[in-house]
Amino acid sequence: MADEQESELELDNSGKKKKLIIIIIAVVVLLGAGGGGYYFFMMGDASQEEVDATLSGGDEAPAEAAESSASTGSALYVPMPRPFRFNVPGAARDRFVEIRVQLLVRGSDDEEEAKKHVPLIESTLLNVFSLSNADDLATSAGKVSLKQKSLAEVQKTMTDIAGRKVVEQVLFTGFVMQ
């Protein structure tokens, strides 16, 4: 009888050891996968810089692009004082849209120029936003297109007023459509 109890205890201990080993292996695999995912998503490489340069339409090398942007000033962000709220027509029904916008400018001179002309920039952006429709804004391609149109119109307006583009990018920091 004592022999039977000892063999049962040995089976229980070996079963617990196997579970413990499986748990340890699972934790190690999850930590490795988490570390690999972090490295993949957070560590940039030179190919990403090349893609960014290609998307921006520049034919210059990434190193030259970095030098030219550094010489024009540091990146500064000018927030629009209030979000843009408007209705857009859609195929099924009209939608309510709220967009929060910030402008990327280079250098304090451009920042001051953009702040000085915020009402004009707001008016320009509202004109561009009012031409959109809900079906386009529901897709990511439509949002990108709206940002590009916004940037083109703001740069055109600022060139007319200030004699230079002033705004480098129009950034949507919040986008809600109901």
C-alpha positions, 0 to 999 in steps of 0.5 A: 500500500505504501508503494502505491502511495509513493508511485501516485506521489511520483506521478503527481510530482512528474505531472506538476513538473511537466506543467511547470516546464510547459508554462516556462516554455510558453512564457519564453516564447511569448517574451521572444515574440513580443521582443521581435514584434517590438523590434520590427515595429519600432526600429526604423531602417534606411528603406523606410527613409527611402520610401518616405522620400519617394512618397514626398516626391523628392528626387534627392537622396535621403541624406540630402533631404535631411540636410535640407530640412535641417537647414530650413529650421526645426519642425514646429506644430501649429494647432488650429484653435478649434476642431472643424465640425461639418456635415457631409452628404453621403449616398445613404445619409448625411454624416457629421464629421469632426476633424482636429488639425495641426500644421507642420511648419519649419522654423519660428518665422513660418510658425509666426506667419502661420499663427498670424494667418490662422483665420485665413487658414481655417477658412481655406480648410473649411472650404476644402472640407465642405467639398468632400463627401461621406463615402470618400471620407469613410476610406483611408484613401479618401482621408489621404486625398483630403489631406493632400487637397488641404495641403495644396490649398493652404500652400497656395493661399499662404504663397499668395499672402506671404510669398512662400508656402509656410506650411509643410504638412496638414496633419489630422490629429483627430478624425470622427465621422458619425 
